């Protein structure tokens, strides 16, 4: 392996805000914020929105997200009415 061309790998805590779970792993990512881990050492912490602990594919929980009225647009296009939802 050539020297000085690879980024430094260090221990980093990734904290999933949605599931309130934290993972300690090695990464080249760095952060100025730190957290004290269970082993008593201080590590950089990176907050993430989605991880395997909160992603619907890994948890088996599917969520219906409607952005920009796509469901309503589909219903208007294909004729489903509010009375049929009943």
NORRAFEN-V514346 format. One record per residue. RES is the residue in one letter. PHI is phi as a letter, one per 20 degrees, with the letter a starting at -180 (999 if undefined). PSI is psi in whole degrees, 0 to 359 (* if undefined). BURIAL is I if it has 9 or more other C-alpha atoms within 8 Angstrom, else O. Layout:
# NORRAFEN-V514346
res=RES phi=PHI psi=PSI burial=BURIAL
res=RES phi=PHI psi=PSI burial=BURIAL
This chain:
# NORRAFEN-V514346
res=X phi=999 psi=132 burial=O
res=X phi=f psi=143 burial=O
res=X phi=e psi=155 burial=O
res=X phi=m psi=11 burial=O
res=X phi=d psi=349 burial=O
res=X phi=d psi=142 burial=O
res=X phi=f psi=156 burial=O
res=X phi=f psi=132 burial=O
res=X phi=d psi=133 burial=O
res=X phi=b psi=166 burial=O
res=X phi=f psi=134 burial=I
res=X phi=c psi=143 burial=I
res=X phi=e psi=123 burial=I
res=X phi=d psi=122 burial=I
res=X phi=d psi=119 burial=I
res=X phi=e psi=115 burial=I
res=X phi=f psi=326 burial=I
res=X phi=f psi=322 burial=O
res=X phi=d psi=355 burial=O
res=X phi=l psi=51 burial=O
res=X phi=c psi=146 burial=O
res=X phi=c psi=144 burial=O
res=X phi=c psi=135 burial=O
res=X phi=d psi=122 burial=O
res=X phi=b psi=171 burial=O
res=X phi=e psi=141 burial=O
res=X phi=b psi=161 burial=I
res=X phi=e psi=351 burial=O
res=X phi=f psi=150 burial=O
res=X phi=c psi=158 burial=I
res=X phi=b psi=150 burial=O
res=X phi=e psi=341 burial=O
res=X phi=e psi=146 burial=O
res=X phi=c psi=164 burial=I
res=X phi=b psi=147 burial=I
res=X phi=e psi=125 burial=O
res=X phi=e psi=174 burial=O
res=X phi=f psi=335 burial=O
res=X phi=e psi=2 burial=O
res=X phi=n psi=352 burial=O
res=X phi=e psi=157 burial=O
res=X phi=d psi=130 burial=O
res=X phi=c psi=155 burial=I
res=X phi=f psi=146 burial=I
res=X phi=c psi=137 burial=I
res=X phi=c psi=123 burial=I
res=X phi=e psi=132 burial=O
res=X phi=c psi=153 burial=I
res=X phi=e psi=323 burial=O
res=X phi=c psi=136 burial=I
res=X phi=c psi=187 burial=O
res=X phi=f psi=341 burial=O
res=X phi=f psi=339 burial=I
res=X phi=c psi=352 burial=I
res=X phi=f psi=133 burial=I
res=X phi=g psi=329 burial=I
res=X phi=f psi=318 burial=O
res=X phi=e psi=330 burial=O
res=X phi=e psi=342 burial=I
res=X phi=n psi=2 burial=O
res=X phi=d psi=118 burial=O
res=X phi=e psi=144 burial=O
res=X phi=c psi=142 burial=O
res=X phi=e psi=116 burial=O
res=X phi=d psi=125 burial=O
res=X phi=d psi=106 burial=O
res=X phi=d psi=133 burial=O
res=X phi=m psi=30 burial=O
res=X phi=m psi=33 burial=O
res=X phi=f psi=323 burial=O
res=X phi=f psi=315 burial=O
res=X phi=f psi=319 burial=O
res=X phi=f psi=320 burial=O
res=X phi=f psi=316 burial=O
res=X phi=f psi=321 burial=I
res=X phi=f psi=320 burial=I
res=X phi=f psi=320 burial=O
res=X phi=d psi=12 burial=O
res=X phi=n psi=9 burial=O
res=X phi=f psi=132 burial=O
res=X phi=d psi=169 burial=O
res=X phi=f psi=327 burial=O
res=X phi=f psi=329 burial=O
res=X phi=f psi=337 burial=O
res=X phi=f psi=323 burial=O
res=X phi=j psi=* burial=O
